[in-house]
């Protein structure tokens, strides 16, 4: 399922116009993104949680040329599924 399918499903389930459903989905996603940018953890009970993991920089190698490459420190989003979601999928 992609974002447009999610919007369509929401519009049909709640009898909303597609533009209203799009606004709701976009506001939801923006809220999660903003919380993660602020280093907050986002937890949706029964579904899972999102958080940011920070990784230190390191020295690596380009596999094609063998040149030494410095990899900068970075932050990546991390999703951990909730217990209910795991159980639902494994029924």
Helices and strands as residue ranges (DSSP letters): H 3-14, H 18-37, E 42-44, E 48-55, E 58-61, E 68-71, E 74-81, H 83-89
